[in-house]
Amino acid sequence: MPQFLGHNYIGGQRSANGSLKLQSVDAATGEALPQDFYQATPQEVDAAAQAAAAAYPAYRVLSAARRAQFLDAIADELDALSDNFIDLVCRETALPAARIKGERGRTSGQMRLFANVLRRGVCGRLPGGVQGPRRAYGHGRACRRCDHSCGRDHRDAGGRVQHDLWWRRR
């Protein structure tokens, strides 16, 4: 396992400005573990929020394919976490290894699921074959993008229905 420093990671840089260190503890025995964490200062929290806000415009303009690659990279990093990491999490939480491995697999699986949604495009049916407003209102939607009543929900990356749809009676 890589060296564990317990630092905050803000805007691509390590930060440990806080004076308060939190000790990692074995949940079953109460034994202090060698890992400790620096509690973030209010200034570090503000810096993290500002860094996220500054990064968003660049992320927002990425293509769906690049966003999918980003999510796949996150999933790969989660899957690459060693058994040493699993053992540490088990000690800190008193949960069995199977549960921690399952959570890791679920989380990386969700990253890959969302990456595949991005690759397919955000235009598509809702899960389970249920369609959006077309089914609910009984009206066909004519889609300016497809130039017909496609029955799809055209949504942006935030899940909001885009305004290039118009409604018509069937």
C-alpha positions as CSV (number, residue, x, y, z in Angstrom):
1,M,0.0,0.0,0.0
2,P,1.3,3.5,-0.8
3,Q,2.5,5.6,2.1
4,F,-0.5,7.0,4.0
5,L,0.1,10.7,5.0
6,G,-3.4,11.7,6.2
7,H,-3.2,15.0,4.3
8,N,-6.1,16.8,2.6
9,Y,-5.9,16.9,-1.2
10,I,-7.0,20.3,-2.5
11,G,-6.7,21.5,-6.1
12,G,-4.1,18.8,-6.9
13,Q,-1.9,19.7,-3.9
14,R,-1.5,18.1,-0.5
15,S,-2.4,20.2,2.4
16,A,-2.1,19.7,6.1
17,N,-2.5,23.1,7.7
18,G,-4.7,22.0,10.5
19,S,-3.2,21.6,14.0
20,L,-5.7,18.9,15.0
21,K,-4.8,15.3,14.1
22,L,-7.4,12.6,14.3
23,Q,-6.2,9.1,15.1
24,S,-7.4,6.1,13.3
25,V,-8.8,3.5,15.7
26,D,-9.5,-0.2,15.4
27,A,-13.3,-0.3,15.8
28,A,-13.3,-3.8,17.4
29,T,-10.6,-3.3,20.0
30,G,-10.2,0.5,20.4
31,E,-6.5,0.1,19.7
32,A,-4.9,3.2,18.1
33,L,-3.8,2.5,14.5
34,P,-0.7,4.1,13.0
35,Q,-2.7,6.2,10.6
36,D,-3.8,9.7,11.5
37,F,-5.5,12.5,9.6
38,Y,-5.2,16.2,9.6
39,Q,-8.5,17.9,10.2
40,A,-9.1,20.5,7.5
41,T,-9.2,24.1,8.6
42,P,-12.0,26.4,7.5
43,Q,-9.6,28.0,5.0
44,E,-8.8,24.5,3.5
45,V,-12.5,23.8,3.2
46,D,-13.0,27.2,1.4
47,A,-10.0,26.5,-0.8
48,A,-11.4,23.0,-1.7
49,A,-14.8,24.6,-2.7
50,Q,-13.0,27.3,-4.7
51,A,-10.8,24.7,-6.5
52,A,-13.9,22.6,-7.4
53,A,-15.7,25.7,-8.7
54,A,-12.7,26.7,-10.7
55,A,-12.3,23.2,-12.2
56,Y,-16.0,22.8,-13.2
57,P,-16.0,25.0,-16.3
58,A,-13.2,22.9,-17.9
59,Y,-14.9,19.7,-16.9
60,R,-18.3,21.0,-18.2
61,V,-17.0,21.4,-21.7
62,L,-15.4,17.9,-21.9
63,S,-17.0,15.6,-24.4
64,A,-19.1,12.7,-23.1
65,A,-16.3,10.3,-24.2
66,R,-13.7,12.2,-22.1
67,R,-16.1,12.2,-19.1
68,A,-16.6,8.4,-19.6
69,Q,-12.8,8.0,-19.6
70,F,-12.6,9.9,-16.4
71,L,-15.2,7.7,-14.7
72,D,-13.5,4.6,-16.0
73,A,-10.2,5.8,-14.5
74,I,-11.8,6.3,-11.1
75,A,-13.3,2.8,-11.3
76,D,-9.8,1.4,-12.2
77,E,-8.2,3.1,-9.3
78,L,-10.9,1.8,-6.9
79,D,-10.4,-1.8,-8.2
80,A,-6.6,-1.5,-7.9
81,L,-6.8,-0.8,-4.1
82,S,-4.9,-3.6,-2.5
83,D,-5.9,-6.1,0.2
84,N,-3.9,-4.0,2.6
85,F,-6.4,-1.2,2.1
86,I,-9.3,-3.6,2.6
87,D,-7.7,-4.8,5.8
88,L,-7.3,-1.3,7.1
89,V,-11.0,-0.4,6.3
90,C,-12.1,-3.6,8.0
91,R,-10.1,-2.6,11.1
92,E,-11.5,0.9,11.2
93,T,-15.1,-0.1,10.6
94,A,-15.3,-3.7,12.1
95,L,-17.1,-4.7,8.9
96,P,-16.1,-8.0,7.2
97,A,-13.8,-8.0,4.2
98,A,-16.6,-9.3,1.9
99,R,-18.7,-6.3,2.7
100,I,-15.9,-3.8,2.0
101,K,-15.0,-5.6,-1.3
102,G,-18.7,-5.6,-2.2
103,E,-18.9,-1.9,-1.6
104,R,-15.8,-1.3,-3.6
105,G,-17.2,-3.4,-6.5
106,R,-20.5,-1.7,-6.3
107,T,-19.0,1.8,-6.4
108,S,-16.6,1.0,-9.3
109,G,-19.5,-0.7,-11.1
110,Q,-21.6,2.4,-10.8
111,M,-18.7,4.5,-12.2
112,R,-18.6,2.2,-15.2
113,L,-22.4,2.2,-15.5
114,F,-22.4,6.0,-15.7
115,A,-19.4,5.9,-18.1
116,N,-21.4,3.6,-20.4
117,V,-24.4,5.9,-20.2
118,L,-22.2,8.8,-21.3
119,R,-20.8,6.7,-24.2
120,R,-24.4,5.8,-25.3
121,G,-25.3,9.5,-25.0
122,V,-27.6,11.0,-22.5
123,C,-30.6,10.5,-24.8
124,G,-32.4,7.4,-24.1
125,R,-35.1,5.6,-22.2
126,L,-35.3,5.6,-18.5
127,P,-34.3,2.5,-16.6
128,G,-36.7,-0.4,-16.7
129,G,-38.1,0.6,-20.1
130,V,-40.3,3.3,-18.5
131,Q,-40.5,6.4,-20.6
132,G,-40.8,9.9,-19.4
133,P,-43.5,12.5,-20.0
134,R,-44.7,10.9,-23.3
135,R,-46.2,8.0,-21.3
136,A,-47.5,10.1,-18.5
137,Y,-49.3,12.6,-20.6
138,G,-50.3,10.5,-23.6
139,H,-48.9,13.1,-26.0
140,G,-46.2,12.5,-28.6
141,R,-43.2,14.7,-28.4
142,A,-41.7,15.9,-31.7
143,C,-38.0,16.2,-31.3
144,R,-36.2,19.0,-33.2
145,R,-33.1,16.9,-33.0
146,C,-34.6,13.8,-34.5
147,D,-37.4,15.6,-36.5
148,H,-39.9,13.0,-35.3
149,S,-41.6,11.8,-32.2
150,C,-38.7,9.8,-30.9
151,G,-40.0,9.0,-27.4
152,R,-36.7,9.7,-25.9
153,D,-35.8,12.1,-23.0
154,H,-33.1,14.4,-24.3
155,R,-31.2,15.5,-21.2
156,D,-28.1,17.4,-20.5
157,A,-25.4,16.1,-18.2
158,G,-27.2,17.4,-15.2
159,G,-30.3,15.4,-16.0
160,R,-32.4,18.4,-17.0
161,V,-34.7,18.0,-20.0
162,Q,-33.3,20.2,-22.8
163,H,-35.4,22.9,-24.4
164,D,-35.1,21.6,-27.9
165,L,-38.3,19.5,-27.5
166,W,-41.8,20.7,-28.3
167,W,-45.1,19.0,-27.6
168,R,-47.8,18.1,-30.1
169,R,-51.0,16.3,-29.9
170,R,-51.2,12.9,-31.5
